[in-house]
């Protein structure tokens, strides 16, 4: 059975910080990762967010995000397909 590291167990000992990239389809998803990003930064990781452009409803870039990550708005969208999710 694989164990999962808890936040208090995460740390990076090397001088080079490993990079983590989150890709989110919409800015509203930031509520799902709030707190995780700063915790990863504090543990020694460089965190970058790629977030899809919403249909004109995006917040001011950077507003409401954790402070540590670098945020990039990228031109991708995902079309919802509820029937496909049931497969």
Secondary structure per residue as TSV (DSSP state, phi and psi in degrees):
chain	resnum	aa	ss	phi	psi
A	1	X	-	360.0	134.9
A	2	X	-	-84.4	134.4
A	3	X	-	-92.2	151.2
A	4	X	-	-105.8	130.2
A	5	X	-	-72.1	135.2
A	6	X	-	-86.8	159.7
A	7	X	G	-50.6	-42.0
A	8	X	G	-68.0	-18.3
A	9	X	G	-93.0	-11.7
A	10	X	-	-79.5	128.9
A	11	X	-	-163.6	156.4
A	12	X	-	-121.7	123.1
A	13	X	-	-92.7	-22.7
A	14	X	S	-69.9	160.1
A	15	X	S	-76.0	-26.2
A	16	X	S	-88.7	129.5
A	17	X	-	-83.0	124.3
A	18	X	-	-64.2	150.8
A	19	X	E	-103.5	142.1
A	20	X	E	-125.0	131.6
A	21	X	E	-116.0	124.1
A	22	X	E	-102.9	134.3
A	23	X	E	-115.7	120.8
A	24	X	E	-120.6	139.6
A	25	X	S	-75.9	-25.3
A	26	X	S	-149.7	152.5
A	27	X	G	-62.0	-26.4
A	28	X	G	-61.4	-22.9
A	29	X	G	-68.1	-11.6
A	30	X	H	-60.4	-24.6
A	31	X	H	-67.4	-23.1
A	32	X	H	-78.5	-21.8
A	33	X	H	-114.5	2.3
A	34	X	T	-57.4	130.3
A	35	X	T	93.9	-35.1
A	36	X	H	-66.4	-38.4
A	37	X	H	-68.1	-45.4
A	38	X	H	-66.9	-34.4
A	39	X	H	-65.8	-40.5
A	40	X	H	-65.8	-40.3
A	41	X	H	-61.5	-44.9
A	42	X	H	-63.9	-27.0
A	43	X	T	-84.7	-2.9
A	44	X	T	107.1	16.4
A	45	X	-	-106.3	145.9
A	46	X	E	-88.5	123.1
A	47	X	E	-111.8	129.3
A	48	X	E	-126.1	140.7
A	49	X	E	-114.8	129.5
A	50	X	E	-109.3	118.5
A	51	X	E	-123.7	132.9
A	52	X	E	-66.9	151.1
A	53	X	-	-74.9	125.3
A	54	X	-	-76.2	172.5
A	55	X	S	-79.6	63.3
A	56	X	S	78.5	9.0
A	57	X	-	-110.8	9.7
A	58	X	-	-62.4	146.5
A	59	X	-	-72.3	173.6
A	60	X	S	-59.5	129.1
A	61	X	T	-51.3	131.0
A	62	X	T	89.6	-18.3
A	63	X	T	-72.9	127.0
A	64	X	T	85.6	-1.0
A	65	X	S	-90.3	161.4
A	66	X	-	-59.4	159.6
A	67	X	S	-79.0	-28.6
A	68	X	S	-70.8	-42.2
A	69	X	S	-75.0	156.6
A	70	X	E	-91.0	128.9
A	71	X	E	-105.9	131.0
A	72	X	E	-127.2	125.2
A	73	X	E	-87.6	125.1
A	74	X	E	-122.3	147.7
A	75	X	S	-82.4	74.5
A	76	X	-	-137.8	149.4
A	77	X	-	-137.2	152.2
A	78	X	-	-119.5	124.3
A	79	X	-	-82.5	122.9
A	80	X	-	-60.8	140.9
A	81	X	-	-144.2	76.1
A	82	X	H	-54.3	-37.1
A	83	X	H	-67.6	-36.6
A	84	X	H	-67.1	-29.4
A	85	X	H	-67.9	-23.6
A	86	X	T	-78.1	-13.5
A	87	X	-	-70.1	360.0
